[in-house]
Structure formats: C-alpha cells, structure tokens
Amino acid sequence: MPSPHPAKASYTPDGHIRFIADQGKQILMVDVSRCPAETVADVVRKVPDVVATQPLRSVLLLADFTGAAFNADTLRVMKEAAVFDKPYVKKTAWIGAEDIPPEFRQEMSRYSLREFPLFKTREEALEWLVKD
C-alpha cells in the first residue's frame, strides 16, 4: 500500500534508500551492502529525512549490511539515527550485520530503546517484517 504521505526523499540517487513492496506492504530498504564505512555513515545520515515523511509508527525498515565496513563514526551515526527514527519505525530487520560488534548492537538497543533483530536472508527478514 503506498504511503498517504509520499516522500520526495523516498530514494537516494544512488539507490541506497528506497521503498519496496512485499506482500502488499511498503518496506523502506536501506542497502549499504559492500559499502565502505564512509558511505554507510552518509547513507544512514539520510534515513531520518525519509522516515520523518511517514506517519508515526508506520515504517517497516530493512537494512542490508552485507559486506559493509564500519568504523567509530559509522557506529555513532547509526546510534543517532536510531534514536531519531524511533517514533516513525514500527519494525526493523537487519541482514548481513555479523560484522557489527554484538556489544555495539546491545548498546544501540539500550540507547535507542529499540530492537534490531538479525536475519540470515532478505526473505526471512521480509517475512518477519510484514507479519503482524
């Protein structure tokens, strides 16, 4: 179902952030797979601009970190974005996040008061996201 609040910023020119549909639901796909740490940070900084155009507690967010690189700046930006996004995000699923230190994921959950479940495949993540 398309958003009643279409966003001008619903995608980035490089395609890292875009809305996709799965089982009739709108999913915000954040794809930073195989990106260097600086690109991951740049993309994550743009996510709040997109989610803030959507109704509160409506965004289903899928983040693909497969093969992405991380550094201290990237992890800080991810934490800040997670706090800002909280009112807009209904559910979040991560794939390819094995290289994100578990301590950071725990700290991020505590800091943002959100959960970031990990999935092995995009299909598993999408199935979980669209299930109510």
Secondary structure, 3 states (H helix, E strand, C coil): CCCCCCCCCCCCCCCCEEEEEECCEEEEEEECCCCCHHHHHHHHHHHHHHHCCCCCCCEEEEEECCCCCCCHHHHHHHHHHHHHHCCCEEEEEEECCCCCCHHHHHHHHHHHCCCCCEECCHHHHHHHHHCC
